[in-house]
Amino acid sequence: MPRASDILAIARAELGYTENPRGSNRTKYGAWFGMDGSPWCMMFVQWCFAQTGASDLLPNTTTASCGTMMRAAQAAGCWVTGDYRPGDVVIYDFDGDGTTDHTGIVESVTASGVIAIEGNTGSGNDANGGQVQRRPRSNNVIKGAIRPAYEEEEDTVTQEQFNAMMDTWLAGKTAAEPSDTSAEARAWAEGNGILTGYADGTKRYKAYCTREQTVIFLNRLWKLIVK
């Protein structure tokens, strides 16, 4: 079962593809679907799914109509009207008249809507612009979306990302003030030279100590005991 990222990888590879000749609606997607020369936004979506063998993730594989696909999704229980996610197939109603105008595959979510990869779009003609493009769309033009039953994505974190997260977390910990319950112990440790602090004068009581720091503390304590 493919993941949303698999479908998006296919769609991204098509960015910049243009119908030929211009204004003809003639594309490889239409030729593949058997309706070359017709508006092809939904055919582009279907083609992307077919490249990963995932056509069955869509509720209707025989239609190039956004409205028919929407109704099939509603009937199949895979239609959502909010909380959009990457991989969702959004359906648009640009003029708010209740009809379906266009479709695309959500690539990412923004504060006000989504960024989608769409076929047959373009500046000045959103729903029949003749090219595969990445388009930002606001929530008020989204009628809803088909949510395919993708395989769950694996959570992957690079070493650099992990290090950055740890640095942020440790910065918050080291900046925290110690509680009053340790006041007497802290005064003793500082007064007897067990804990001298960092070069910048801070003690960082909420920070974790390394093994090296631990043996230094123990050595100082031992010297205090035997002197």
PyMOL commands that set and color helices and strands:
alter all, ss='L'
color gray80, all
select helices_A, chain A and resi 4-13+28-33+41-51+55-57+66-76+139-141+159-175+180-191+211-226
alter helices_A, ss='H'
color red, helices_A
select strands_A, chain A and resi 79-80+89-92+102-109+113-121+131-138+142-146
alter strands_A, ss='S'
color yellow, strands_A
deselect
rebuild
show_as cartoon
